[in-house]
Amino acid sequence: MSIRTRADYIHRIYEHAYNTERLFIVEVFGDTLSEREGWNNELEGLEAVRFYLMQKHQWLPSHVRAMSADELMFAITEETASWTMPSEARDALALLPLPPGMRRKAGQPPRESGP
């Protein structure tokens, strides 16, 4: 039985925080998409991003639903290049405990996982 160290758990919690950050960025961009496209209020966040990708690329719902937050972010790279996250969302995101250098901008390609 292996004993995990404090550093192992710190790494694990940062990975969870990093994943949460990616998902949050995609959701906030989805809200922006919904407003920009004039979609009904029920289509926001992740669902708005998925709907947008289905419309743009004629992808099946099952394909976009199977995409991870990293894959969704990568798929909207072009769209997020000139996008600015609302200041209220940036303020909320700043509460997430990520060490310096681990944060990234929307649209960056997925980070490779280490061994």
N, C-alpha and C positions, 0 to 999 in steps of 0.2 A: 504494500500500500504506500503510495507516494504522499508525502506531506507537502502541501502547497505553502509557499512563503507569502509574506505580506506583499512583496513585489509582484507575485503572480496574481494576487487578488486586485492590486492596484491596476495592473495591466488589463485585467478582465473588466473592471468597472469603467476604465477609459474606453475600451472597445465598445461597450454598451452605450456610453455617452456619445461616442463618435457615430454609431449607427442611428441613435436618436436624432443627432444633429442633421444627418443626411435626410432622414425621413421628414423632419420639420421643414427643411428648406424646400423639399418637393411639395409638401402640403401648402406652404405659403405661396409658392409660385402658382400652384393650382388655383388658389383663391384669386390671384392676379389674373390668370387666364380666364376664369369664370366672369370676372368683372369686365375685362377687356372684350370678350366675345359676346357679352350680354346673355349668358346662359341663365337658366332659372336658379333660384337660391339653393335648391337641393343639390346642385352640381358644383361642388367645391373641393378643395384640397386634392387628395390622391385621385378621387374619381374624376375630377376635371382634367388632370394630367393624363389619366388613362383614356378618357374620351377624346381629348385632343390628339393623342398619338394614334388612336383608331381612325379618326377622321383624316389625319395627315398622311398616314402610311397604309391605310386600309388593313391594319392589323386586327386580328380577332380578339374579342374580349378576353378569352382564355389566355392568350399570349401576354397581353399587357398586365393582366392580374397576376401572372406568374413571375413578373419582373420584380427584382429586388429594388430597394431604394437606390443603390448604386447604379443599377441598370437604367432605372427611370431618369436619374440625374444625367447619365451619359446620353440618353436619348433626347434630352431637351437642352443639350449643351449650347447649341446655336441660339435657341430662344432665350436662354438665361444670360448670354454674353453681355447684353446691354441692359439687363434688368437690374434694378436696385430694390433690395428687400425693404419693405416699409420699416420705418424707424421703430415702430412699436414691436414688430417681430424681431428686429435686431436686438432691442433691449431685452426681450424675453429670452432670446437665444444666448445672450451674455450670461444668463443665470446657470447655464449648463456647465458642469465642472470639467472642462477640457484644458490640458496643459498647453502652454504656448507652443506654437508650431504644429499642433494637431488639427486646428481649425482649417477649413478650406472654403473656397467660394463655390457657389452653385455652378454646376456645369463642369467642374474638374472631373477628369476620368477617374474611375474607381481606383482606389489604392490597393496595391498588392498586399496580401496578407503574408506575414512572416511565418516561419515554421513554428 
